[in-house]
Amino acid sequence: MKFRTRAIHVGNEHDPATGAVVPPVHLASTFVQPGAGQWGEFDYSRSGNPTRKNLERTLASLEGGCGALAFSSGMAATHCATMLLQAGDHILAGSDIYGGTYRLFHKIVNRAGIQVSLAPSHDPAKFEAAIRPNTRLIWIETPGNPLLTITDIAACAEIARRHGALLGVDSTFATPVLTRPLERGADLVMHSATKYLGGHSDVLGGALIVRDQDLYRRLYFIQNATGATLSAFDSFLVSRGLKTLTLRVLEQSRTAARLAEFLGGDPRVRCVRYPGLSDHPGHATAADQMDGGFGAMLSFEIHGDFARTKRVAQATRIFQLAVSLGAVESLIEQPASMSHASYDAADRAAHGISDGLIRLSVGLEDFDDLRDDLDRALDA
């Protein structure tokens, strides 16, 4: 079956007991066993739940993995991946990553004696030069957050293999509609299911999908032991969102491309960062590894200081001032004071997250309305 068909049918088979075309939501926390010391498929919902399993089957199918694990948030999923490591190991992460990931790596994971450093993953030579003998996990985002840099996944997979490290890819911005990192050599892919997978700003969740059974078993053990699993009802909500994922992502990407062109021609805008623009440094790589579009996220810098950037971000009427992304509603934010405020100020400056940067998550509203909304705000 093709991608769109699998998103609707894999993991969502009709209920054999009733014929319902939507599987029931299993809210049970515990399950009766056939006998003492004899275990059925499910025993306790932290260890496994039928509704969560259905979602995990869908995700594994869409990403081309051998298995998937659904978590209570994207950060819980990322944290699980870092718990594969031990004291003395090193994580090399791209420099264009989500502020929450930066905070987790630098202010939580490092407490366990794990070293962390950032390097520009969109420059393979510089990135490989930052590898250490104890590097055990390479973590990248593509497109990056918030600068929309593009990282060559296959090149990073080769780097990881040469140095005996795992490659994890946060593919939240791209979604499996546009990019499937496992097909390009990644070991695991992470999604904040809160974003495009759910798609309606009404669920918090995360996921890891892997291509190796041994790695799946190791991650499952950690998830079961630590307990940050996705609830049955939230699993249902993400499953429901996946059924329209392709239609939403492709339409949002088309609108984002038009907005990027509009902003690129506006003298009030200093620069636009969108991989679909031909002058984007990563455009050729994006065209190769993104199918059907370049995503619905873009950022741009305006002429002005921190205060003026805040005024522009606060002046829109349709774009709502909020963190998060990927839903049907369009959102606007200032990364320096919002999604990436957890970065140390020196690191924000070093990695190009300027006070004048504005990030957009383009939803499903009409292009003309969104363009006019930005036009008004830029006069603020």
N, C-alpha and C positions, 0 to 999 in steps of 0.2 A: 504494500500500500504506500501511496505517496504521503509526504509530510502532513499535509492538511487533513487527510483522512485518518492517519494515525493519531493526530492530536484529538480527534473526536471519538475514536473507537477503541484504541488500545487502552486498557485499564478502565474502560467505561462500558463494558459489555452489559447487556440487559440482565436484570435480576431473574435467575431461573425459577425462583420460588413464586414470583408474582407476575413476571413479564414486564415489570417497570423498565422503561428505556434508560432511566437514570438509576445507577446503583444506590442502595440505601446508605445512609450515614450511620456507621457503627459507633455509637457513643459509649459502649461498654468499656470499663476500665480493666475488667478481668474476665477470664474465659474458663469454663468448666473443662477439666482434663479427663481423659479416658480412664486413668487409674493413677494410683500413687507411683510417682517416678516415671510415669508415661506422659509424654508431652505431645499435645496436638500442635497444629500449625501456629496457633495463637495462644498465649497464656496470660500476658499482661500487656497493656497498651503501650507502656514505655518500650517494651521489647518488640512489639509489632502490632499493628492494627489493620483490619481489612481495608478501611477507607484510605489510610495512609499508604498501604501497599499498592492500591490501585493507582494513586498519584505517582508513586515511585516507578511503577511499570511504564506509565506514560512518559515520564521524564527520561528514563533510560532509553526508550524507543526513539524519542525525538533527538537525543544527543548522540545516539549510536553507542551507548555504553552497555556494560554487562550488568550494571545495577545502579540504583540511585538511593539516596537517603534524604528524607525530608526533615528539616529542622524548624525550631521555633522562630528563627530569624536568620537573615543572611550572616550576621556576625557570629551566631552560634555555629553555622556551617564552617565559616572560615576558621574559627577557634578550634573546631574538631580537627581540621587539617593540620594545624600547628601542633596539636597534641600527639602527632606521629613522631615528633622530635624529642630529643632529650637534652639535658644540660650540656653545653659545650658545642652544640650544633649551631649552624648559621642559616638565616633566611636572607636571601637576596630578593628584594622586591623592586618593581618598577617605581620610578619617581612620580608618576602620574597616577595616583591611586586615591581611592575614597578616604575621606578624613577619618571615618570610623575604623578602617583597616589600619591606617597609620597609628591611631591611638592604641588599638589592640596590640600591634606589633611592638611599639615603642614603650608602652606604659603598663602592659599586662604580661605579654609573653616573655619580655626580657627579664621579668622577675624570676623566671624559672631557669635563668642562666643561659638562655638562648640569645645569641647575637643577631642583630638585625641591621641591615644597611640598605640604602636606596641607590639606584643608578638608573640612567635613562634606558629603559628596555627597548625604546624605538630606535636605538643606535646599537646594533648587535655587537660591534667591536668594543665599545665602551662598556656595554653590559657584561660581556664575558670577562673583561679585564677586572671587573669587581668581584668575580668568583673567588672564594677562598677554599683552602683544602678541606674545611669543615662545612662547606655549604651543602645542605641536605634538602632544602626546599627553595625553589624559584617561584615567585608569585608575580603574575602580571595582570594588568587589566587592558583590554583593547576592545573598543576605543577607551582611552584613559579618561579618568575623572579628576579634575574638571576641564583639562586642556585638550581633550579629544585627540591625543596622540594615537598613532596606530603602531602596534607592535606586530612584527612578523612571528606568528605562533610557531610555524615550522622551524624557523631559525632558532628560536628559543628552545624548542624541543631538542634540536641537535646539540645545543650548548649544554642542556641538562644531561643528556646521555653521555656526552664526553666527560662530564665531571661527576657522574654518579649521583645526580640529584633528581628529585621529583619536580615536575612542572605542573603548577596549579594555575588555572586561568579563571579570573573573575570575568564572566561573559555577560554580566547583567545588562550592559548597554546594548549589546548586539543581539541577544536572545538566540536560541537555536534556529530561528527563522533565517537569520542572516549569516551566522557563523557557528560552526560546530567544532570546537577546539580538539576534541578527541580524534577527529578525522585527520588532524594536522600534527598529531604526535603528542599532545598533552596527556598527562596521566590522570588528571582530574579537572573537572570544571565546576565552578561555583556560581550559583544564581541567588540573588536576593529575590525570592519569589514574591515579595511585597510589591515589586515593581511590575514589569511587563507581564510576567507569568500570571499573576493575579489580575492586574490591569485595571482595578476599579477602586483603589484607595480604601479597601475594606478588609484587608487581610495582612498579617505579618508572618513572614515565613522565609525559609532558605532551603537550599538543596545542594548536595554534592552528587555528581555523576562520575563514574570511573569506568575504565576500560579493562581493568585487571581484577580477577576474582580474589586474589590474595590481598590486594589493596582494599577491595571492598570489605572483606572480612575484618581487616584491621580497623577500618573506619567504623564499621558497624559495632565492633566491640567497644570502641571509645564512646560512640553515641549512646549505646545501651547503658554503659557504666556511668556516664555523666548526666544523661537524661534530658537533653535539650531537644525533644522531639516535637514535631508538629501535631497539633490536636486534630481530632477527626473532622470537626466542622471546618477548621481552616484548610485541611486537606481537600475537603469537598469544594471550598471556594476557589482554591487554586486550580483544581481539576476543571471546574466550570470555566475559569478564565482561559485555560489553555485551548478550549474549543474555538475561540475567536482570535487566538494569538496571531496567526498569520495575517488575517484581514486587518487587524489593528496596527500591527507593526509596519506593514507595507504602506498603509495609508498615512500613518503618522510620519514615516520616513519621507514620503512624497511632499508633505506639507513642510517638513523641516528643511528640505532641500530648497524649496521656494523661498522660505524665510531667510535662509543663509544668503541666497542671491540678493534679496532685497536689502539686507543689512550690509552686505559687502559693497553695495553701491551708494551707501549713505555717508555723507561727509561727517556726520556726528559720531560715526563709529570708527575707532582706530583700526581694529582688525577683527576678523571673524574666524573662528576655529570650527570647521566642519569638514569631515573627511571626504564628503561628496564634491567639494569644490576642487577644480583642477589644479589650483595653486597650493593646495594643502600639501605639506611635505610628505605625508603618508598616503596620498591619494592612490598611487599605483598599487601599493600593498593592500589597501582597503578594497580596491576594485577586484583584486585577486581572491581575497579570503572572505569577502562579504557578498552574499548572494541576494540580488533583488533590491538592494538599497543600501544606504549608508547610515541608517539609524535615525532616531528621532530626537537625539540630544545634540545641542550645539552651544557654544559659548562665544561671547564677544567682549571686546574691551572698548570702553568709551573714552573720550577725551575728558579728563576731570579727575578729581581726587576721591577719597574714600566717601566723603559726605555726599558728593554729587551722584556717585554710583548708587548709594543707598536710596537717594531720592528717585532715581530712575526705576529701580527695582520695586519701589513702593508705589509707583504712580500708575501701574497698569490696572485695568478693570476686569479683563478676562483672564489673563495670566494671573494666577493666584500666588501670592508670596508665601512660599513654603519649601521646606526640604522634601526629600523623596523625589520620585520621578516615575515615568513609565505608565501612568494611568491615562484614562480617557480625558481627564482635565489637564489643561496646560498649566505649568508651574514656572515660576521665575524665582531666582535667588542670587544672592551675592556670596560666593564661596568663602571669601575671606572672613566674613562675619557669621556664616551659617554652616554649610556642609563641611567646610574645611577649617573651621575655627579651632578644632582640636590640634591642628598642626602647630608646632612651635613657630613663632613669627619668623625666625631666621630661616627655617626650612621652607615656609611659604614663599619667602623672597627668593631663596636659592632655587626653588623648583618652578618659578614663574607664575605663581598664583598671586597676581597683583590685586591691589585694592580696587582697580577699575574693571575687574572681570565680573561678568554677569553670565549665569548659566540658565539655559532654557530647557525644559522638558516639554516637547510639543505633543499636544493631545489630539483629539479628534474634532475640534471645532473647525469652523470654516476658515480657510486661509485668509480671505479678505478681512474678516473680523480680527484675526490675530495680527495681521500686518498693521491694520489701523491702530490697534491697541499699542503696539510697540512704537509706532510713529508718534502717537500722543505722549507716551512716556518719555521718549527721548527729548522732548521739549521741556521736560521737568527741570 
